[in-house]
Amino acid sequence: MQIDLTLDQALVAAARRKARRTPWMALLSAVLELAQGQAELVRHSERAWASVTFSGSKHLVVLAFTGAEAVAAGEALIDALPEHEFALPRLLIADAAVVRVDHTALPEPRLEVEVELLALDEA
C-alpha cells in the first residue's frame, strides 16, 4: 500500500514529529501567554545547545505588537521577561533576554521584539 502525502500534509507531519522531540511549542505558548495574547508570531528558530554539564536548545522568537493596546502588552513583556519564572515540564529556562526592540509610530503604533531563550533539558 502506497501513501501519497501533499506537501502541506508532509509539513504538518514533520512539525508533529519535531513537537514530540522538543518542547519548543510549550515554550512558544508560554512566551505568547506572557505577551497577553496581543502578539503576532513573526519568526521562531531553535538550535541545539550544550555545555560540559548541560544540554538543551537556544530559541530566537520575534513577536510583533500592532496597535496601542498591543504595544503596551509588548512593553510589559519587555519588562517581565528577564525575571519571569517559566513553568514548563522537563525544561528549565536558564536565560531569557530581549535582544532587539523596534518601535514605529505611523501609520499605527507597532512594536517588534526579538527575544532569546536558553532552555535546558531537565533529567
C-alpha positions in Angstrom: 0.0 0.0 0.0 1.5 3.4 -1.0 0.6 6.5 0.8 1.0 9.8 -1.0 1.1 13.0 1.1 0.6 16.5 -0.2 3.3 19.0 0.7 1.1 20.5 3.4 0.4 17.1 5.0 4.1 16.3 4.9 4.9 19.6 6.6 2.3 19.1 9.3 3.6 15.5 9.9 7.2 16.8 10.2 6.1 19.5 12.7 4.3 16.9 14.8 7.4 14.7 14.9 9.5 17.7 15.9 7.0 18.8 18.6 7.3 15.3 20.1 11.1 15.5 20.2 11.5 19.1 21.5 9.5 21.3 23.9 9.5 24.3 21.5 5.7 24.5 21.2 5.2 24.7 25.0 7.9 27.3 25.3 6.5 29.3 22.5 3.0 29.1 24.0 4.4 30.4 27.4 6.0 33.4 25.7 2.8 34.2 23.8 0.9 34.0 27.1 3.4 36.4 28.7 2.5 38.7 25.7 -1.1 38.7 27.0 -2.4 37.3 23.7 -1.5 40.6 21.9 1.5 39.3 19.9 1.8 38.0 16.4 4.5 35.5 15.9 6.9 36.7 13.2 9.6 34.0 13.5 10.9 31.3 15.7 14.1 29.4 15.4 15.7 26.7 17.5 19.2 25.3 17.6 20.8 22.7 19.8 23.0 23.9 22.7 25.3 22.1 25.1 28.0 22.7 27.6 30.1 20.2 29.6 27.3 19.7 32.1 24.0 20.8 30.4 22.2 20.3 27.2 19.2 22.0 25.7 18.3 24.5 23.0 18.5 28.2 22.2 15.4 29.8 20.9 15.0 33.0 19.0 11.5 34.4 18.9 10.4 37.5 17.1 7.0 39.0 18.1 5.1 41.9 16.6 2.6 44.0 18.5 0.3 46.3 16.5 -1.9 48.9 18.0 -1.7 50.9 21.2 -3.1 48.2 23.4 -0.8 45.5 21.9 2.2 47.8 22.1 1.5 48.3 25.9 1.4 44.5 26.2 4.7 44.3 24.3 6.3 46.8 26.7 5.1 44.7 29.6 6.7 41.6 28.1 10.0 43.5 27.8 9.8 44.4 31.5 8.7 41.0 32.7 10.7 38.6 30.5 14.2 38.7 32.2 12.8 37.7 35.6 9.9 35.6 34.5 9.7 32.1 36.0 8.6 29.7 33.3 6.8 26.6 34.5 7.4 24.1 31.8 7.6 20.3 32.3 11.1 18.8 31.9 12.5 22.2 30.9 14.4 25.0 32.7 14.7 28.4 31.1 18.2 29.4 32.2 18.3 32.7 30.4 15.7 34.9 28.8 16.8 38.2 27.2 15.3 40.8 24.9 18.0 41.3 22.2 16.2 43.7 19.9 13.3 46.2 20.0 11.9 48.2 17.1 9.2 50.9 17.6 7.3 52.6 14.9 4.5 55.1 15.3 3.0 55.5 11.9 0.7 54.5 10.3 -0.2 52.9 13.7 1.8 52.0 16.7 3.9 48.9 16.2 6.5 47.2 18.3 8.7 44.3 17.2 10.5 42.4 19.9 13.2 39.8 19.5 13.9 37.5 22.5 16.5 34.8 23.0 15.8 32.0 25.4 18.1 29.2 26.7 16.1 26.1 27.5 17.9 23.4 29.5 16.7 19.8 29.5 15.9 18.5 33.0 16.9 14.9 33.5 
